[in-house]
Amino acid sequence: MKPDLARIRENKQAFRRELAERPIAEKLRMLDVLRERALAIRRGSQSGTAREAVVQEAPPPSDNH
């Protein structure tokens, strides 16, 4: 079976348009879901390098000396 590249391209462009039209708050929620999924995949990985690559956010350093 040969893929219909024109149809695939059209579907991809339509999907991108739909994403672009969504409100920013919804896009940010989607980003949070994707970030959580990526972290879960990394945590589940058995390789040590994947675990080391997990980025952890830290609060900014305080100026209290």
C-alpha positions, 0 to 999 in steps of 0.5 A: 500500500502506497501512502497518499502523501498529499492527503497526509500533508493536508491533514497535517496542515489542518491539524496545525491550523487547529492547534494555532487557533486554540487559546494560549491557556489550552496550549499551556495545559497541553504543554504541561501534559506533554511535559508530564508524559515525557518525565514519566517516560524518562523515569520509567527508562532503565538507562542511567543516562535518561535519568540524569537528563531529567531537568528539575526546575529550581526557584531563583536564588535569593538575595538574602545574604 
